[in-house]
Amino acid sequence: MSNSLSRRRLLTLDVISRTPPASSARRWLRVYRTAMACRFEVTLLPSDAAHVGAARTALDEADRVEALLTIFRAESEVSRLNRCAADGVMCLDDVDQELWALLVRAAALHERTGGAFDITSTPLSRCWGFLQREGAVPSDEAIAAARARVGMSSLAFESPGRVRFVRPDVEINLNAMGKGYGLDRMGGVLRRLGVPRALLSGGRSSVLAIGGRSPGWPIDLESPQTSQPHLARVYLRDGALGTSGAGEQYILGDGQRYGHVFDPRNGRPARGVLSASVITDNAADADALSTAFLVGGPSLAARYCEEHPGTMALLTLDDETERTHVFGSYAGATVDQGRSK
């Protein structure tokens, strides 16, 4: 058994860097900085150079969202909530209104995905060693103990700004939708400042497209876990794309490979899907749903997309075919699965 935690890059987007549209050999303007442990970037057309200042202002919003949501700063609002939960069962009447709305939204996504998306699953990451970067396969008893601390039923929303912890050992982690939420807030800044088109990215897993010339901003989806890493090219206008993959972080043990995305319903790493990408109208939901579909697989993706028009999912299965299945549709997205790199 290997006790080391490995990391492989999940290349979810190659944002028009190597293959600009044939009709234009233009250079792209990129404004970026580090936030949420990744590169947040605003890509502009050269004709929109006057909006570089607006892009910098939008990146300030990514910093603000990180300060609100991170679990790695003691002064963040999420860290404060987790400390209060550790003190015992209690009510919090002064939860930041923005955070409260995001928690309610996460609870709704939990319900819609049948529990596949759960922001209280941190005990599982700790149990398997992913938080400590010392991954190892835990015992069944340890998994059961961690699983007992997971579940959105531990949070009760009683009124705006009021959250009651049903039990004292709740841990909230919004990483699975935080980057996307940051992009949504950045997009709001750019729109208010009159930016007509831009492509925003948070690391290699989250994208938000504002405007864009036909057929849209080109985004390549890839996975290092497949024999043919290129999965598809997506042309996206006025929409968001989020991707989750089983190979970004993993541990090896008992002759198997275990990824870092957990099924909160059984306490074990999700299996059966190598990559899940979701396209919808906002980046926070796209990120959260990509995680849920990586866990719930094609059956959940098919059901959700049927019940929620305007949602598209691309799932690459962990089987002999490594086929990418497309579910649902999004008016601003065109998918090309036949392009070779």
N, C-alpha and C positions, 0 to 999 in steps of 0.2 A: 504493500500500500504506500502511495506517495502522500506525504503530509504537506507538500508545498502547494501553494495556490498559483495556478497558471493564468495567464491573460493572453488572449489573442484579439486582434483588432476585428471588430465586426464592422466592416465597411458598408454602412447603410446608405451612404450617399457620396457620390463623387460629383460635387456640385459644379457642373459645367466647367471644370478646371482643365480637363485634358481634351475635351471634345466639344468645342463650341459649335453651334449650328452652322451647317455648310454655307448658309447664306451670309454669314458674317464672320470675319476673322478678328473681331474686336477683342480688346482687352477688357476684363471685368474689373470694376473697382470694389475692393474689399476693405471693410472697416471692422476691426475685431479686437477682442480682449479676452482674457481668461476669467471665467466665472463658473461656479458650480463644478469645479475641477475639470473643465473642458474649454474649448474655444467657442465662444459665441461670435457669430459673424453676420454682417449685413453685406450682401452683394448687390451692387448697383450697376446699371448700364453706364457707359462713359457719358452719354448724353444727360445723365442725371447727376453729374458731379456736383451741382449746386446743393445737393441734399446730403453731402458728407457730414455736415454739421448735425443734421437731424439724425443721422445714423449713430453718431457719437452720443447724442442725447438718449436715443433708444437703448444703447448699451448700458447707460446709467441705470435703466430700469432692471436690467438683468442683475446688476449688483444689488439693487434694493430687494428683489425677490429672493436672491440667495440669502441675504441677511435675515429675511423673514422665515425661510423654510429650512435652512440647513440644520442638520443634527450635529454638525461638527463645530459649532460655536455655542458656547454656554449661554450667550445673551440672546440667541434667536428666540422667536416666539414658540417654535416647535419644541426647542430644548426646554423652555420654561414649562410647557404643558407636560412634557415627559417627566420632569422633576416633580411637578405637582402630583402626577399620577402615582409616582413612586412613594409619596408621602401617605397615601391612603385613599380610600373612596371619598370623593369630594365633588363639589360643584365649583365650576369656574365661571364667574359672572362677567369677567372682563376680557374675554378672548377677543383678540384683534378681529374686527369685522371682516376684513379681507380673508384672513385665515379661516374664520368660522364658515364663510361661504364656500371655501375650497374643501373643507372637511365635509360639509353637507353634500357637495358635489361628488366627493369620493365615495360617500355612503350610497348615493344613488347609483353610481357605477358598479359598486359592489353588488347591489340588489339586481341590477340589470344583467350582470354577468354570472349570476348564480354563485357568487362568492369567489370567482376566479381572480378578481382584483380585490386586494385587501391591503390597506395601508398600515395594518397592525402586525405585519409578518416579520418584523425585525428579529424577534426571538429565534426564528428559524435560521436566519442568516448568521446569527451569533452561534447557534448550536452547531451548524456545519462549518464554522470557522471562517466564513467569508469576511466578516467585519474585522477580524484580527489578522487577515492575510495568512492564516495558518490552517488551511482547509484540511479536514479529515472526515471520514464517514463516521457519524456518531452511532451510538447504540440505539436500539429500538426504544428503550426506556427514556433516553435523553430526547429523542424526537417527540415522543408522547408528551413529555414534560413541557417542551417548548410549544408544541401544538396547543396545549391547554391554555397558553397565554395569548393565543392568536384568535382574533374574531372581532368584526365590527360591532357585534352585540355588546361589546364592552364599553361602547360610547353611546350616550343618550343625548340627543339634541332637544332641549326643552323650550328654548326661545332664542331669538337672534342674539348671538354672543354668549349663550349659556350652554356649556357642555358638562354633562355629568359622567364621571368615570364610574362604571359599575363595579370595577375591581381595581385594586391598587397597583398592579404591575403592567399596565398598558404602556406600549411604546408606539408612538406614531412616527411614520417615515413617509414623506411625500416625494421621495426620489423618483418614483415611477411615473409621476406626472409633473414634477417641478420644472424640468427643462422646458417642456411644452408650455407650461403656464407662463414661464418667463418670456418665451417667444410671443405668446398671445399679448402680453402686456407691452412688449416692444413694438409689436405690430400696431397696437392702439396708439402709441406715441407717434409712429411714422405717419399713420393716417391723419392724426390731428395736425401734424406739421405739413401736410399736403404732399407727401411722397406718393407718386402714382404707382410705382412698381418697385419691388425689391424682393430678394430671396433671403430669408433669415434662417440660420441654422444654429443649433445648440449641440456641439459635439458631432458625432456621426450617427446620431439616432433620431434627431428631431429637426423638422423643417417646417417653415411657414412661408407660403408664397403669397405675395401681394401683387395683383395684376400680372403683367407679363405678356409679351407678344405671342401670337399664335405660333405653334400649338401650345406653348407654355414653357415654363422653366424646366429644362431637362435634368433629371435626377436618376442616377444609376443605383440600383439595389444590388448588393453583393453579399455573399456569405463565405467565409473561409472554410466552413464546414462541408461545403459541397464540392463534388468533383469538378464542376464547372462553376467557378465562383460568381460569374455574372448571372443574376436572376432575372432582371428586367430593367427596362428604362421607363420611367414615368415622366410624362409631361404634365406639369401642374400649374394651374392658375387659380388664384384666390381660394386656397385651401391649405391644409396641413397634412403632413405625413410623419408618422412615428413608427419606429422599428424596434423590435426586441429579438434577441437571438440567443440560442442556447450555448454558443461557443465563446461569448465575450470573456467570461471568467468560468473556470471549471476546476474541479479536483479529480484525481484519479484514485480509485480505490476498489478493492474487491473485483479487479479486472474490468471495471466499468468507468465511464466518464460521467460526472455529475455536474450539471450547469448551475449557475448562480440564481436562476429564477425558480421560485418555489411555488408549488401548488399549496395554497394555504389550507386547503380542505383535507390534505393528508400529511402535510409536513415534509414532503419529499420533493426533490427537484423535478421540474416539469420534463416530460418526455414525449417524443413523437413528432415534435415540430422543430425544425432547425432555425427557421426565421419566420417572423410574423410582422407584416407591415400593414398599417391602417391609414386610410385617407378619409378625412372628414373636414368639417369647416373650422375646427379649432385644434390647436396643437396639444393642449392638455388632455383632451379626450383621446386624441390619436395616440399619444404616448401610453395612456392608461389602458386603452383597448388592445394595443399591440401586446402588452404584457398579459392581459387576460386571455387573448387568443393563443398566445404561446402556451399557456397553461391549459386552456379548455379545448384547443384543437379545432379541426374543421367543423365539428358539429355545433360548437358554440359560435364560431364565426358565421356559419351559414344562418343560424337562427337569428343572431343579433342583426346581421345586415338585412335580413328579410323584415324584421320588426322595426328597424330604424333606417328608413330610406335616407340616402345621402351619405351612407357609410360604405366604403369599399375596403376589402381585406385581401392581402396576398400572403398565402401560407405555403412555405416550402416544407414538405414532409420528410421525416427521417426514415425513409424506406429505400428500396432498391431503385425506384424511379427518380427520387429527389425532384419530383414534379412540383411546380409552383401552381397552386390552385387560386383562382380569383373568385371572390364572392362579392355580391352587391355592386354598386356603381356610385360614382361621384361625378357631378356635371362638369367639374373643372379638371378632371383627370383623364388622361389617355395612357394606356399601358401597352408597351411594345416588348413582348417576351422573346422576339426572334432576333434582336440585334446582337451581333458578335462584336467583341471588343478588339 
